[in-house]
Amino acid sequence: MSWDASFSLTEELLLRDWNYTHNCDRMISTVLEEQGYTLEEYWLTKHMGKSWYRRLNGLSGSDGFALLDLIVKGLEKEPDRFIAMNPSNGWGSYETLLPILRDMRETSKAYPEGRWKTLG
């Protein structure tokens, strides 16, 4: 199972999209919950973390940048802590998640007028 995120400039103009395993959701949801965000639970919550990506859904590029920047900085602040959360099955890791989130953040920054859409 995985989440999908797409970033569009208009309804007709998809700029980028990403897909990543839910196995690392716990890393992201930990950062957000420690910053006071309330996240929705779903059936995989016990094993993989909460549905952080629903917070990104519908945000503008500028608002998405703020959220993604918070996540990236939180993950970068304590790499050893989050590396310890790497899934034992090898599907996903801190080392592969962080570059994707950085790319998403930079896309948001470059196109503040864009819009995020996520599915999980």
DSSP file (Angstrom, degrees, kcal/mol; ACC not computed):
  #  RESIDUE AA STRUCTURE BP1 BP2  ACC     N-H-->O    O-->H-N    N-H-->O    O-->H-N    TCO  KAPPA ALPHA  PHI   PSI    X-CA   Y-CA   Z-CA
    1    1 A M              0   0    0      0, 0.0    21,-1.8     0, 0.0    22,-0.4   0.000 360.0 360.0 360.0 148.5    0.0    0.0    0.0
    2    2 A S  E     -A   21   0A   0     19,-0.3     2,-0.3    20,-0.1    19,-0.3  -0.958 360.0-115.5-151.8 166.9    1.2    3.5   -0.7
    3    3 A W  E     -A   20   0A   0     17,-2.8    17,-2.0    -2,-0.3     2,-0.4  -0.794  22.9-150.1-104.4 153.8    0.2    7.1   -0.9
    4    4 A D  E     -AB  19 119A   0    115,-3.1   115,-2.4    -2,-0.3     2,-0.4  -0.971  11.1-174.4-122.6 138.7    0.0    9.3   -4.0
    5    5 A A  E     -AB  18 118A   0     13,-2.4    13,-3.0    -2,-0.4     2,-0.4  -1.000   2.8-175.7-131.8 133.4    0.6   13.0   -4.2
    6    6 A S  E     -AB  17 117A   0    111,-3.0   111,-2.2    -2,-0.4     2,-0.5  -0.956  11.5-154.1-128.0 151.0    0.2   15.1   -7.3
    7    7 A F  E     -AB  16 116A   0      9,-2.8     8,-2.5    -2,-0.4     9,-1.8  -0.984  16.7-176.9-128.1 121.5    0.9   18.8   -7.8
    8    8 A S  E     -AB  14 115A   0    107,-2.4   107,-2.4    -2,-0.5     6,-0.2  -0.877  29.6-157.3-121.2 148.7   -1.0   20.7  -10.4
    9    9 A L  S    S-     0   0    0      4,-2.6     2,-0.3    -2,-0.3     5,-0.1   0.776  90.3  -3.7 -88.4 -32.8   -0.8   24.3  -11.7
   10   10 A T  S    S-     0   0    0      3,-1.0     3,-0.4   105,-0.1    -1,-0.3  -0.878  86.8 -92.2-143.2 175.2   -4.3   24.1  -13.0
   11   11 A E  S    S+     0   0    0     -2,-0.3     3,-0.1     1,-0.2    -1,-0.0   0.840 129.1  39.9 -60.5 -31.3   -6.9   21.3  -13.2
   12   12 A E  S    S+     0   0    0      1,-0.2     2,-0.7    -4,-0.0    -1,-0.2   0.614 106.0  70.6 -92.1 -14.0   -5.6   20.4  -16.7
   13   13 A L        -     0   0    0     -3,-0.4    -4,-2.6     0, 0.0    -3,-1.0  -0.780  60.1-172.4-116.1  90.3   -1.9   20.9  -16.0
   14   14 A L  E     -A    8   0A   0     -2,-0.7    -6,-0.3    -6,-0.2     3,-0.1  -0.672   2.2-176.9 -76.7 125.9   -0.4   18.3  -13.8
   15   15 A L  E     -     0   0A   0     -8,-2.5     2,-0.3    -2,-0.5    -7,-0.2   0.896  58.8 -15.3 -91.1 -49.1    3.2   19.3  -13.0
   16   16 A R  E     -A    7   0A   0     -9,-1.8    -9,-2.8     2,-0.0    -1,-0.3  -0.971  52.7-161.0-150.4 160.8    4.5   16.4  -10.9
   17   17 A D  E     -A    6   0A   0     -2,-0.3     2,-0.3   -11,-0.2   -11,-0.2  -0.991   5.2-166.9-146.8 156.1    3.4   13.3   -9.0
   18   18 A W  E     -A    5   0A   0    -13,-3.0   -13,-2.4    -2,-0.3     2,-0.3  -0.931   3.7-166.5-137.1 156.0    4.9   11.1   -6.3
   19   19 A N  E     +A    4   0A   0     -2,-0.3     2,-0.3   -15,-0.2   -15,-0.2  -0.987  14.8 166.5-144.8 135.7    4.2    7.7   -4.8
   20   20 A Y  E     -A    3   0A   0    -17,-2.0   -17,-2.8    -2,-0.3    -2,-0.0  -0.996  37.3 -93.8-152.2 152.4    5.6    6.2   -1.7
   21   21 A T  E >   -A    2   0A   0     -2,-0.3     3,-0.9   -19,-0.3   -19,-0.3  -0.257  22.5-132.0 -65.4 147.4    5.0    3.3    0.7
   22   22 A H  G >  S+     0   0    0    -21,-1.8     3,-2.1     1,-0.2     4,-0.4   0.609  91.2  92.9 -70.0 -12.4    2.9    3.7    3.8
   23   23 A N  G 3  S+     0   0    0    -22,-0.4    -1,-0.2     1,-0.3     3,-0.2   0.707  89.3  42.1 -59.0 -19.6    5.7    1.9    5.7
   24   24 A C  G X> S+     0   0    0     -3,-0.9     4,-1.1     1,-0.1     3,-1.0   0.300  80.7 103.6-109.3   8.3    7.3    5.2    6.6
   25   25 A D  H <> S+     0   0    0     -3,-2.1     4,-3.1     1,-0.2    25,-0.3   0.835  72.2  66.5 -58.3 -32.5    4.2    7.2    7.5
   26   26 A R  H 3> S+     0   0    0     22,-1.5     4,-2.0    -4,-0.4    -1,-0.2   0.857  96.6  54.6 -60.2 -35.3    5.1    6.8   11.2
   27   27 A M  H <> S+     0   0    0     -3,-1.0     4,-1.7    21,-0.2    -1,-0.2   0.949 113.7  40.3 -61.7 -48.8    8.2    9.0   10.7
   28   28 A I  H  X S+     0   0    0     -4,-1.1     4,-2.3     1,-0.2    -2,-0.2   0.919 114.5  51.0 -69.1 -44.7    6.2   11.8    9.2
   29   29 A S  H  X S+     0   0    0     -4,-3.1     4,-2.7     1,-0.2     5,-0.2   0.844 106.9  56.1 -65.3 -31.2    3.2   11.5   11.6
   30   30 A T  H  X S+     0   0    0     -4,-2.0     4,-2.0    -5,-0.3    -1,-0.2   0.941 108.2  47.3 -62.5 -47.3    5.6   11.6   14.5
   31   31 A V  H  X S+     0   0    0     -4,-1.7     4,-0.7     1,-0.2    -2,-0.2   0.944 115.7  44.6 -58.3 -49.3    7.0   14.9   13.4
   32   32 A L  H ><>S+     0   0    0     -4,-2.3     5,-2.3     1,-0.2     3,-0.9   0.910 112.1  50.1 -66.9 -43.0    3.6   16.5   12.8
   33   33 A E  H ><5S+     0   0    0     -4,-2.7     3,-1.6     1,-0.3    -1,-0.2   0.867 106.5  56.1 -65.1 -34.4    2.0   15.2   16.0
   34   34 A E  H 3<5S+     0   0    0     -4,-2.0    -1,-0.3     1,-0.3    -2,-0.2   0.705 105.5  53.4 -68.9 -17.7    5.0   16.6   18.0
   35   35 A Q  T <<5S-     0   0    0     -3,-0.9    -1,-0.3    -4,-0.7    -2,-0.2   0.282 129.6 -97.0 -97.2   8.4    4.2   20.0   16.4
   36   36 A G  T < 5S+     0   0    0     -3,-1.6    -3,-0.2     1,-0.3     2,-0.2   0.502  74.4 145.0  94.3   5.0    0.6   19.8   17.6
   37   37 A Y      < -     0   0    0     -5,-2.3     2,-0.5    -6,-0.1    -1,-0.3  -0.537  42.4-140.8 -75.8 141.3   -1.1   18.5   14.4
   38   38 A T        -     0   0    0     -2,-0.2     2,-0.4     0, 0.0    -1,-0.0  -0.909  22.6-164.9 -99.4 127.6   -4.0   16.1   14.8
   39   39 A L        -     0   0    0     -2,-0.5     2,-0.2   -10,-0.1    13,-0.1  -0.888  20.1-112.3-117.7 145.3   -3.9   13.3   12.2
   40   40 A E        -     0   0    0     11,-0.4    11,-2.2    -2,-0.4     2,-0.2  -0.456  29.0-132.8 -72.7 142.5   -6.6   10.9   11.2
   41   41 A E        -     0   0    0      9,-0.2     2,-0.3    -2,-0.2     9,-0.1  -0.636  24.4-178.6 -90.4 155.1   -6.2    7.3   12.0
   42   42 A Y    >   -     0   0    0     -2,-0.2     3,-2.8     7,-0.2     4,-0.3  -0.895  48.0 -82.2-144.1 175.0   -6.8    4.5    9.5
   43   43 A W  T 3  S+     0   0    0      1,-0.3     3,-0.3    -2,-0.3     4,-0.1   0.689 126.7  51.1 -60.2 -20.5   -6.6    0.8    9.6
   44   44 A L  T >> S+     0   0    0      1,-0.2     4,-2.8     2,-0.1     3,-1.3   0.430  78.5 106.5 -92.0   0.9   -2.8    0.7    9.2
   45   45 A T  H <> S+     0   0    0     -3,-2.8     4,-1.7     1,-0.3    -1,-0.2   0.849  72.3  56.0 -51.9 -45.0   -2.1    3.2   12.0
   46   46 A K  H 34 S+     0   0    0     -3,-0.3    -1,-0.3    -4,-0.3    -2,-0.1   0.829 121.4  27.9 -59.7 -31.7   -0.8    0.7   14.5
   47   47 A H  H <4 S+     0   0    0     -3,-1.3    -2,-0.2     2,-0.2    -1,-0.2   0.780 134.5  20.6-100.7 -31.4    1.9   -0.5   12.1
   48   48 A M  H  < S-     0   0    0     -4,-2.8   -22,-1.5     1,-0.3    -3,-0.2   0.522 101.5-101.2-125.5  -6.5    2.7    2.4    9.8
   49   49 A G     <  -     0   0    0     -4,-1.7    -1,-0.3    -5,-0.5   -23,-0.2  -0.402  48.8 -54.9 105.5 172.7    1.6    5.8   11.2
   50   50 A K        -     0   0    0    -25,-0.3     2,-2.4    -2,-0.1     3,-0.2  -0.327  61.8 -85.5 -90.0 172.1   -1.3    8.1   10.7
   51   51 A S    >   +     0   0    0    -11,-2.2     3,-1.4     1,-0.2   -11,-0.4  -0.411  57.1 159.0 -80.3  68.9   -2.6    9.6    7.5
   52   52 A W  T >>  +     0   0    0     -2,-2.4     3,-1.9     1,-0.3     4,-0.5   0.830  65.3  68.8 -57.9 -35.8   -0.3   12.6    7.4
   53   53 A Y  H >> S+     0   0    0      1,-0.3     4,-1.2    -3,-0.2     3,-0.6   0.705  84.7  69.5 -64.6 -20.3   -0.8   13.1    3.6
   54   54 A R  H <4 S+     0   0    0     -3,-1.4    -1,-0.3     1,-0.2    -2,-0.2   0.774  92.0  60.7 -67.7 -24.5   -4.4   14.1    4.2
   55   55 A R  H <4 S+     0   0    0     -3,-1.9    -1,-0.2    -4,-0.4    -2,-0.2   0.804 104.9  48.3 -68.6 -29.4   -3.1   17.3    5.7
   56   56 A L  H X< S+     0   0    0     -3,-0.6     3,-2.1    -4,-0.5    60,-0.3   0.777  85.8 109.6 -80.5 -28.2   -1.4   18.1    2.4
   57   57 A N  T 3< S+     0   0    0     -4,-1.2    60,-0.2     1,-0.3     3,-0.1  -0.261  89.6   5.3 -57.5 125.3   -4.5   17.4    0.3
   58   58 A G  T 3  S+     0   0    0     58,-2.2    -1,-0.3     1,-0.3    59,-0.1   0.314  94.5 136.1  87.3  -8.2   -6.0   20.6   -1.2
   59   59 A L    <   -     0   0    0     -3,-2.1    57,-2.7     1,-0.1    -1,-0.3  -0.367  55.1-117.1 -72.5 152.0   -3.2   22.9    0.0
   60   60 A S  B  >  -C  115   0A   0     55,-0.2     4,-3.0    -3,-0.1    55,-0.3  -0.289  34.3-100.3 -73.0 169.5   -1.7   25.6   -2.2
   61   61 A G  H  > S+     0   0    0     53,-1.6     4,-2.4    51,-0.7    52,-0.2   0.915 124.2  49.0 -58.5 -43.5    1.9   25.4   -3.1
   62   62 A S  H  > S+     0   0    0     50,-1.7     4,-1.6    52,-0.2    -1,-0.2   0.911 115.3  42.6 -67.2 -41.3    2.8   28.0   -0.5
   63   63 A D  H  > S+     0   0    0     49,-0.3     4,-1.9     2,-0.2    -1,-0.2   0.876 114.1  52.3 -71.0 -36.5    0.8   26.3    2.3
   64   64 A G  H  X S+     0   0    0     -4,-3.0     4,-3.0     1,-0.2     5,-0.3   0.880 105.5  55.7 -64.1 -37.9    2.2   22.9    1.1
   65   65 A F  H  X S+     0   0    0     -4,-2.4     4,-2.9    -5,-0.2     5,-0.2   0.935 106.2  50.5 -58.8 -46.3    5.7   24.3    1.3
   66   66 A A  H  X S+     0   0    0     -4,-1.6     4,-1.8     2,-0.2    -2,-0.2   0.917 114.3  43.8 -59.6 -44.3    5.2   25.3    5.0
   67   67 A L  H  X S+     0   0    0     -4,-1.9     4,-2.1     2,-0.2    -2,-0.2   0.946 116.6  45.1 -66.8 -48.3    3.9   21.8    5.9
   68   68 A L  H  X S+     0   0    0     -4,-3.0     4,-2.9     1,-0.2     5,-0.2   0.852 110.7  54.7 -66.3 -34.4    6.6   20.0    3.9
   69   69 A D  H  X S+     0   0    0     -4,-2.9     4,-2.6    -5,-0.3     5,-0.3   0.906 107.8  50.1 -64.2 -41.6    9.3   22.2    5.3
   70   70 A L  H  X S+     0   0    0     -4,-1.8     4,-2.0    -5,-0.2    -2,-0.2   0.919 113.4  46.2 -60.7 -44.7    8.2   21.4    8.8
   71   71 A I  H  X S+     0   0    0     -4,-2.1     4,-2.5     2,-0.2     5,-0.2   0.951 113.9  46.8 -64.0 -50.7    8.3   17.7    8.0
   72   72 A V  H  X S+     0   0    0     -4,-2.9     4,-2.6     1,-0.2     5,-0.2   0.931 113.9  47.3 -60.3 -47.3   11.7   17.8    6.3
   73   73 A K  H  X S+     0   0    0     -4,-2.6     4,-1.6     1,-0.2    -1,-0.2   0.884 111.5  51.8 -63.5 -37.6   13.3   19.9    9.0
   74   74 A G  H  X S+     0   0    0     -4,-2.0     4,-0.8    -5,-0.3    -1,-0.2   0.911 112.5  45.0 -63.9 -42.4   11.8   17.6   11.7
   75   75 A L  H  < S+     0   0    0     -4,-2.5     3,-0.4     1,-0.2     7,-0.2   0.886 113.5  50.0 -68.2 -38.9   13.2   14.5   10.0
   76   76 A E  H  < S+     0   0    0     -4,-2.6    -1,-0.2    -5,-0.2    -2,-0.2   0.777 100.7  65.6 -70.7 -26.0   16.6   16.1    9.4
   77   77 A K  H  < S+     0   0    0     -4,-1.6    -1,-0.2     1,-0.3    -2,-0.2   0.840 117.6  20.5 -66.1 -34.6   16.9   17.2   13.0
   78   78 A E     X  +     0   0    0     -4,-0.8     4,-1.7    -3,-0.4     3,-0.4  -0.497  68.5 162.2-135.1  64.8   17.1   13.7   14.4
   79   79 A P  H  > S+     0   0    0      0, 0.0     4,-2.9     0, 0.0     5,-0.2   0.879  76.4  54.2 -56.6 -41.2   18.1   11.3   11.7
   80   80 A D  H  > S+     0   0    0      1,-0.2     4,-1.7     2,-0.2     5,-0.1   0.894 106.6  52.6 -61.5 -39.0   19.2    8.5   14.0
   81   81 A R  H  4 S+     0   0    0     -3,-0.4     4,-0.2     1,-0.2    -1,-0.2   0.914 115.5  39.7 -61.3 -43.3   15.8    8.5   15.7
   82   82 A F  H >< S+     0   0    0     -4,-1.7     3,-1.2    -7,-0.2    -2,-0.2   0.816 108.9  59.0 -81.6 -30.6   13.9    8.2   12.4
   83   83 A I  H >< S+     0   0    0     -4,-2.9     3,-2.0     1,-0.3    -1,-0.2   0.873  98.9  61.5 -61.0 -35.2   16.4    5.7   10.8
   84   84 A A  T 3< S+     0   0    0     -4,-1.7    -1,-0.3     1,-0.3    -2,-0.2   0.694  97.9  59.1 -64.0 -17.4   15.5    3.5   13.8
   85   85 A M  T <  S+     0   0    0     -3,-1.2    -1,-0.3    -4,-0.2    -2,-0.2   0.409  74.3 131.2 -90.6   1.1   11.9    3.6   12.5
   86   86 A N  S <  S-     0   0    0     -3,-2.0     7,-0.1    -4,-0.1   -62,-0.1  -0.290  70.1-101.9 -53.5 135.7   12.9    2.1    9.1
   87   87 A P    >   -     0   0    0      0, 0.0     3,-1.5     0, 0.0    -1,-0.1  -0.351  19.1-136.4 -64.8 138.8   10.6   -0.8    8.3
   88   88 A S  T 3  S+     0   0    0      1,-0.3    -2,-0.1     2,-0.1    -3,-0.0   0.724 101.1  65.2 -68.1 -21.3   12.0   -4.2    9.0
   89   89 A N  T 3  S-     0   0    0      2,-0.1    -1,-0.3     1,-0.1     3,-0.1   0.546 107.7-122.7 -80.7  -5.1   10.6   -5.6    5.7
   90   90 A G    <   +     0   0    0     -3,-1.5     2,-1.2     1,-0.2    -2,-0.1   0.496  69.4 132.5  81.0   2.4   12.9   -3.2    3.7
   91   91 A W  S    S-     0   0    0    -68,-0.0    -1,-0.2    -5,-0.0    -2,-0.1  -0.745  75.0 -11.4 -91.4  95.9   10.0   -1.5    1.9
   92   92 A G        -     0   0    0     -2,-1.2     2,-0.3    -3,-0.1    -2,-0.1  -0.002  69.1-163.3  95.1 156.0   10.9    2.2    2.3
   93   93 A S    >>  -     0   0    0     -7,-0.1     4,-2.5     1,-0.1     3,-0.5  -0.978  37.9-103.1-164.4 162.5   13.4    3.9    4.5
   94   94 A Y  H 3> S+     0   0    0     -2,-0.3     4,-2.3     1,-0.2    -1,-0.1   0.905 120.3  57.5 -54.1 -43.6   14.4    7.3    6.0
   95   95 A E  H 34 S+     0   0    0      1,-0.2    -1,-0.2     2,-0.2   -12,-0.0   0.772 114.5  34.9 -65.4 -28.2   17.1    7.4    3.3
   96   96 A T  H <> S+     0   0    0     -3,-0.5     4,-0.8     2,-0.1    -1,-0.2   0.720 116.0  54.7 -97.3 -24.7   14.7    7.1    0.4
   97   97 A L  H  X S+     0   0    0     -4,-2.5     4,-2.2     2,-0.2     3,-0.4   0.920  99.6  59.7 -72.1 -45.1   11.8    9.0    1.9
   98   98 A L  H  X S+     0   0    0     -4,-2.3     4,-2.5     1,-0.2     5,-0.2   0.883 102.0  50.8 -58.4 -44.6   13.7   12.2    2.7
   99   99 A P  H  > S+     0   0    0      0, 0.0     4,-2.2     0, 0.0    -1,-0.2   0.870 110.4  51.3 -61.7 -33.8   14.7   13.0   -0.9
  100  100 A I  H  X S+     0   0    0     -4,-0.8     4,-2.5    -3,-0.4    -2,-0.2   0.933 111.4  46.4 -66.4 -45.7   11.1   12.6   -2.0
  101  101 A L  H  X S+     0   0    0     -4,-2.2     4,-2.5     1,-0.2    -1,-0.2   0.877 111.7  51.7 -65.9 -36.8    9.8   15.0    0.6
  102  102 A R  H  X S+     0   0    0     -4,-2.5     4,-2.6    -5,-0.2    -1,-0.2   0.918 110.2  49.1 -63.3 -42.5   12.6   17.5   -0.2
  103  103 A D  H  X S+     0   0    0     -4,-2.2     4,-2.1     2,-0.2    -2,-0.2   0.912 111.5  48.9 -63.2 -43.2   11.6   17.3   -3.9
  104  104 A M  H  X S+     0   0    0     -4,-2.5     4,-2.2     2,-0.2    -2,-0.2   0.917 111.6  50.3 -61.8 -43.7    7.9   17.8   -3.0
  105  105 A R  H  X S+     0   0    0     -4,-2.5     4,-2.3     1,-0.2    -2,-0.2   0.926 110.8  48.0 -60.8 -45.9    8.9   20.8   -0.8
  106  106 A E  H  X S+     0   0    0     -4,-2.6     4,-2.2     1,-0.2    -1,-0.2   0.856 109.5  52.9 -67.2 -34.6   11.0   22.4   -3.5
  107  107 A T  H  X S+     0   0    0     -4,-2.1     4,-1.5     2,-0.2    -1,-0.2   0.923 109.7  49.4 -64.1 -43.4    8.2   21.9   -6.1
  108  108 A S  H  < S+     0   0    0     -4,-2.2     3,-0.2     1,-0.2    -2,-0.2   0.917 110.9  49.6 -59.5 -44.2    5.8   23.7   -3.7
  109  109 A K  H  < S+     0   0    0     -4,-2.3    -1,-0.2     1,-0.2    -2,-0.2   0.889 110.2  50.2 -63.9 -39.8    8.3   26.5   -3.2
  110  110 A A  H  < S+     0   0    0     -4,-2.2    -1,-0.2     1,-0.3    -2,-0.2   0.770 120.8  34.1 -71.0 -26.3    8.8   27.0   -6.9
  111  111 A Y    ><  +     0   0    0     -4,-1.5     3,-2.1    -3,-0.2    -1,-0.3  -0.612  63.1 167.4-131.7  72.2    5.0   27.1   -7.7
  112  112 A P  T 3  S+     0   0    0      0, 0.0   -50,-1.7     0, 0.0   -51,-0.7   0.732  79.4  57.4 -60.8 -21.5    3.2   28.8   -4.7
  113  113 A E  T 3  S+     0   0    0    -52,-0.2    -5,-0.1   -53,-0.2    -2,-0.0   0.522  88.7 100.8 -86.9  -5.1    0.0   29.1   -6.9
  114  114 A G    <   -     0   0    0     -3,-2.1   -53,-1.6    -6,-0.2     2,-0.4  -0.019  65.8-129.3 -71.0-179.0   -0.1   25.3   -7.5
  115  115 A R  E     -BC   8  60A   0   -107,-2.4  -107,-2.4   -55,-0.3     2,-0.3  -0.999   7.9-136.7-141.0 137.9   -2.4   22.8   -5.7
  116  116 A W  E     -B    7   0A   0    -57,-2.7   -58,-2.2    -2,-0.4     2,-0.4  -0.683  15.9-176.2 -92.9 144.7   -1.8   19.5   -4.0
  117  117 A K  E     -B    6   0A   0   -111,-2.2  -111,-3.0    -2,-0.3     2,-0.3  -0.986   9.2-176.1-136.6 130.2   -4.0   16.4   -4.3
  118  118 A T  E     -B    5   0A   0     -2,-0.4     2,-0.3  -113,-0.2  -113,-0.2  -0.941  10.6-175.8-129.7 151.2   -3.3   13.3   -2.3
  119  119 A L  E      B    4   0A   0   -115,-2.4  -115,-3.1    -2,-0.3    -2,-0.0  -0.973 360.0 360.0-137.4 149.9   -4.7    9.8   -2.1
  120  120 A G              0   0    0     -2,-0.3  -118,-0.1  -117,-0.2    -1,-0.1   0.429 360.0 360.0-137.7 360.0   -3.8    7.0    0.3
